[in-house]
Amino acid sequence: MKKMGIIMILLISLSLVSYVLAETQIDPKKVHFYMYGAKTCPHCKKMKDEIPKQFGDGSLTYYEVVGNDENGALFSELYRLTGISGVPAIGIAYEGHLKAVIEGEFNISATTDIIKTSEENGGLILFTGGKAYLIKNQTHIRMLEMIFIEHKSAISTTSSPESTTPTSTSSASTGSAASNGVCGPGLIVGIALVPLFFRRER
């Protein structure tokens, strides 16, 4: 009888541990990427190739800004909201919610760490101009979700005057640099270190 009690306690403990582990895992099938890019940009081409290799076909929605007025206008809106002026501009969504917005090429294998860091800090991570920002303002997050996930203007549906103010300190010139074929920065090394940065801030 005593052995049966010990076995029951072990089984309950194991089930609780496995539940906690399952809760902290990121399911790759629930990750989706949204990318504003230019056909002339080698960084965009690389990301278009790499994302499906690691996350499967159908894991990327691509918006071409060169020669597409609608995508160009949305990219300009993205610039006004974030200061992002180069392509690729990539939104990472998990379970239908935007977790990060990244300007430039990055190491795809850091995606799960980026999502975990976003969730642990209760906000959206923005990488632009070689810096990382944590956005907790739900209005701004919602506006970015509209531009990336819903592919529609957020400014025309928001009456807040702050909606057109960049949330970063980028010194980029106005207008869509991507429509002129300018590629964004490569952030391969910096992105991998961001989860450590946010954990250290606590």
N, C-alpha and C positions, 0 to 999 in steps of 0.2 A: 504494500500500500504506500509506503514511504517512497519507494522507487517510482511509482506511478505519479506521485505529486511532484517529484523532481523533474520527471520527463515533461509533465504538463507545463511547469514553470519555464523550462528550456524552450519548449515549442512556442509558448506565448512570447518569450523574449526574442526568439528568432524572427517571429512574424512581425513584431514591432520594429526590429532593426531593418528588416527587408522593406517594410512600408516606408520608413524614413529615407532609406537609400533610393527607393523608387521615386519619392517625392522630389529628390534633389537632382535626378537625372533629366537631361534635356533630350527629348525625342526628336531625332533628326527629321522625321517625317512631318513634324509640326513647324519646321523652320522654313521661311520663304524669304527670298531676296527680291528687292525692287531696285532697279538701276536706271538712272538717267545717264546716257552715254552718247558718244559721238563715233560714227563709223571710221573717222580718221584717227582715233585715239588708240594707241597700242595697249595702254593700261586697261581700257574698256574691253578690248578684244581678249586680253588675258583673263580678266574676271569672268567674261561670258563663257570662256572655256573651262575655267577652274571650278566655278560654283556647281555646275551640273555633275562634274566628275566626283565631287565629294558629297553632294546632297541629292543627286539624281535628277533625271529629266523632269521638267515641270517645277523645279525649285526656284526658277528665276523668271521674273517679269521684266522685260527690257523696254525702255522708252528712249527712242532715238530723238535727239534734239536737233540734229542738222537737217534742215529742210522740212521740219515739222513744226508748224506754228503753235499748235496746242501744247506739245511737249516743251517747246522753247519758252512759252509763256509760263508754264508751271515751273520750269527750272529757274526762270527769273524770279518767280515768287519764292522759291526755295532759297535763292540768294538773299532776298530781302528779309526772310525770317531767320536765317542762320549764318549768313556771310559766306556760304559755300559758293565758290566762283568757278571751280574746275570740275571736270569729269574724270573718272566715274564718280557719281554721287549715289551711294548705295544705302538703302534702308533695309535693316534686318528685322523681320517680324517673327514672333513666336506665338503660336495659337491665335493668330489673327491680330495681334497687337504689336505696334512698333516698339522695338527695344533699343535700337541704335541707328544712327545716321552717320555715315562715314564718307569723307571726301578723299578720294584717291584709292589706289590699289592697297589691299591688305592681305594678310595671311589668313586664308579661309579656315585653317585649322584652329584659329583662336575664336571662332564664332560661338561655340558653346560657353567659353569663359566670358565672352562679352555679354551674352544673354544672362548668365548667372549673376554677373556683376550688376547688370541693370536691375534685375529682380531683387537682389539683396539690398540695393540702395534705393529702391522705390522710385525710379525715374528712368528717363531715356538718356542714353549716352550719346553725345555729339562729338565727333572727331573732325576738326577743321583747322586748317592753318598750323598743323603740327601740334595742336593742343587738344585736350579732352575736357569736356564740360558735362555736368550732370544737370539735366532739365527735369524739374519736378512739377512745373506749372502745367496742369492738366489741359488748359486751353491751348498752350503751345504744342503739347504732345498731340492733341486731337487734330490741330491744323496740319502737322507734319504727316499724320496718318492719312488725312484726306489727300495730300499731295502724292504720297507714295502708294498707299494701299487702294484708295478709292479713285485715284487719278483724276482729281478735280480740284478746282480752286478753293482754297480755304479763306482767302481774304474777302472774296465777294460774299461769302456767307457769314462773315464775322464782322460785327460792328465795332469791336474794340480798337481804339486808336493805337494800342501797343502792338497790334497784329502785324504791322508793317515794319517794325523795328528789329534789326538784326539782333540775335541773342549772343553773338560772339563779337570779338573785337577785330575782325578781319579788316584789312585796309584795302581790299580789292576794289577796283573801279566798278561803277554801276554797269548794268547790262549783263548779257549772257556770254561769258567767255567761251563756253562750250560751243555756242553756235559759230564761233570763229575757229573752231578746231583746237582750242587750248586744252591740254590734258591737266588733270589735277595732280597733286603730289602723291608720291608713293609712301605709304605709312606702314610698311611691312614690319619693321622692327618695333616701332612705337606701340602698335595695337597689341602686340603680344604682352607688353608690360603693363597695360592699363589695368587689368584685374588686380595686380599687385598694388598699384597706386591707390585704387579705391579702398582696398582692404587696409592699407597703412593709414588712411585718413581717419579711420574710426577711432 
